[in-house]
Amino acid sequence: MKSLTYLLLLVVPLFTLGKAVDPESGTIKGQVTTSDNKPASFVHIILKGARKSVMTEENGSFILSKVAPGTYELEVLMVGYETLRQQVIVEQDKVTAIALQLTLSNTQLEEVTVTNARNKFADKTSEQVARMPLRNMENPQVYNVVDRQLINEQMAVERTELFRNIPGAVPNFSAGGSQGFSMRGFSTTIGMRNGMATSAIVPLNPVILERVEAIKGPAGTLFGSNRNVTFGGVYNYVTKKPFADFGAELSVTAGSYEFSRLTADINTPLNASKTLLMRVNAGLQSEGSFQDQGFAKNYTFAPSFTYLAGDRLKFTVDAEFTRGNYTTTAFALGSLSNITARSFKELPLDYKSSMINNSIDISNGINNIQLQAEYKLSDQWKSQTNYLYSNGFYKHLYWTTITMLTDSTFARSVRNQTPETFGNTEFQQNFIGDFHIGSLRNRIVIGFDYNYNYNELYRATVSYDTVNLKKAQNGINTDRINALSSQRGFSVTATKAVNASAYISDAINITPSLIAMASVRIDRYNTDGTFTQSTGAYTGAYKQTSVSPKFGLVYQLMQNKLSLFGNYMNGFVNLGPVTQPDNSILVLKPQYGNQWEGGVKFALLGNKVNGGVSYYNIDITNSTRTETINGKNFTLQDGTQRSRGVEVELISNPVAGLNIVAGYAYNKNDYTKASAALQGKKVVFSPNNTANVWLSYVFTRGRVKGFGFGAGGNYVGDSWFEATNTFKVPSYTLVNATLFFDQRTYRISLKGNNLTGQKYWNNNGTPQKPFNFLASLAFKF
């Protein structure tokens, strides 16, 4: 707390000075474009002799105000381009307008004169990863990006497909409709939306996405705790935003198992001055199943508006309305002493048998409305105000669990949730600065966050029947499920919780090549507990305060080309009090994850070879475990866990038209102090080895210009399905390939998934699709 106070005392006077009015000054207003006439987003601009600097906005524009009259030199820096220096004259009470165009570096220029190719998948520009404009080579944290170009090239129609491009990611699925993945041995299925927490239900369609950012390691300092963050990291969905020109794309896709998809992406300015912009994305998707029963449908409508209220003020409204309807099952194990099988490959179940029918389905949805106001307070400071209303619901949910009892018998139980709602409202205020104290450049964010989360649950879980594989199977129907649920009685509960947080993060250039980052978050969690309708009372109320620090160091051996980095990162999860067998109350502390990491990042040979290598160690403390004392199971909070590993990423453009995305990860995540049943065991669904690769080639000249093909695969090592480490999820290798012909007004694409017909299972034990194909036609306007 003292450290945060000192930093605030330091910053506030600087902030005030930055707003001071100086009538004897001028303004520089400009636009920066790349050599192909596209906006140069988040480019660093230095005004020599004035100790002023600024980053361009997403549209390439910038403003330097309160500049003393005189002659200056502007310096513009961007990886892969020649440093641009241009003289500019500032006059009192006048605006100097300037247009700047970057030129490719000599290495890149030689390549472009022949092929006009580039390392198109290597852009990691992001303001949300560090909550401030910080290049990847300047950031001591590891993060990976899957952008729209790669999503299109791979024809990804589900989020699990694009997650497979992230080193170490193992896709998983939640019955509620969310799709996520394991990072560094820890699983999550929720994620962030444009840097903010969403509802617990996220039935999202990739058609609305510009990119996905996987931010590795315990990220509690900047992103908080609980639902949206795990100790392995957090992933952030970045949605498509409007731009200043008209553009549209309409596409139709069809494929195996009755797959069909219609999408639209329409962008247009709404006024002649192009200060009011609109973009609408919509998608309708439907698919059958390779199993005897099953389907998945969803539709989404996602409008987005940007209003440029002036040179300093911008408003963005981003909304999404998605509805899903699908079937799903989960696999579970009874006593392993009665079961011969020790992996999914040994199960007697038919891979194509669902053991349900299409009436046992889930109908859900989500409504997201996100607002942002950005105001440029001065050359040194920007205010960013964010608001997100997120509401998810189940119209109904029938989720069947198939539990193996013996080698030939399986019990079917069904969770019935009819209806339920979840919600999350978040307000966030950031002040983002870029200023000098003496010779030290400071890039800083000071933020305040308020998060209100609630759910209203109405559910019953019932035992439906026992199926003998040697006999005819009985049917399953919703009428009987509802009758059994009413007989058992529905549990009706409601919870709500509030997080109020303050955080500060400062990246200091000690020298142009040496950057030190120091950050801290203070979080206050408050819940009334759970309200149970049958008792009319709340139980489990508690309040908890957490402190989450973060430190990092970056040394650039070659400016913007080669960096050594190290970090300490912290995350936390709030834990409520526990009632012990003797009726005493154990007041728990927050559970913490502490990471130490070091590695190298590189962007070499004119950015043709981009990526990084890192080693990390994550120690989990304050975990709970049970211990039998005098015949009773007491809860203790001295449990520990350790996850450590290596990650490698390579994004390369070695020759004209050829692009490579590859990754490898090793992870070992086990319990170092736990209950007797878990002691020394590995965490479930946490494979030691994963690898990914995607290679594509596009012809860039001649009659076949725009024709391309891609191929790649994923390897996921075996892991444990249950905590005793007895029953395995087998390893698998997927091979996929695409062909495409991309022209100015249309694009034709063809894709084959799982070309070798590999059998594999997800984290719920659900069989996944064998070989399947997709064909797509898109029209561009």
Buried (B, 14 or more C-beta within 10 A) or exposed (E): EEEBEEBEEBBEEBBEEBEEEEEEBBBBBBBBBBBEEEBBBBBBBBBBEBEBBBBBBBBBBBBBBBBEEEEBEBBBBBBBBBEBEEEBEBEEEEEBEBEBBBEBBEEBBEBBEEBBBBBBBBBBBBBBBBBBBBBBBBBBBBBBBBBBEBBBBBBBBBBBBBBBBBBBBBBBBBBBBBBBBBBBBBBBBBBBBBBBBBBBBBBBBBBBBBBBBBBBBBBBBBBBBBBBBBBBBBBBBBBBBBBBEEBBBBBEBBBBBEBBBBBBBBBBBBEEEBBBBBBBBBBBBBBBBBBEBBBBBBBBBBBBBBBBEEEBEBBBBBBBBBBBBBBBBBBBBBEBEEBEBEBBEEBEBEBEBBBBBEBBBBBBBBBBBBBBBBBBBBBBBBBBBBBBBBBBBBBBBBBBBBBBBBEEBBBBBBBBBBBBBBBBBBBBBBBBBBBBEEEEBBBBBBBEBBBBBBBBBBBBBBEBEEBEBEEEEEEBEBEBBBEBBEEEEBEBBBBBBBBBBBBBBBBBBEEEEEBBBBBBBBBBBBBBBBBBEEEEEBEBEBEBEBBBBBBBBBBBEEEBBBBBBBBBBBBBBBBBBBEBEEEEEBEBEBBBBBBBBBBEBBBEBBBBBBBBBBEBEBBBBBBBBBEEEEEEEBBBBEBBBBBBBBBBBBBBBEEBBBBBBBBBBBBEBBBEBBBEEBEEBBBBBBBBBBBBBBBBBBBBEEEEBBBBBBBBBBBBBBBBBBBEBBBBBBBBEBBBBBBBBBEEEBBBBBBBBBBEEBEBBBBBBBBBBBBBBBBBEBEBE
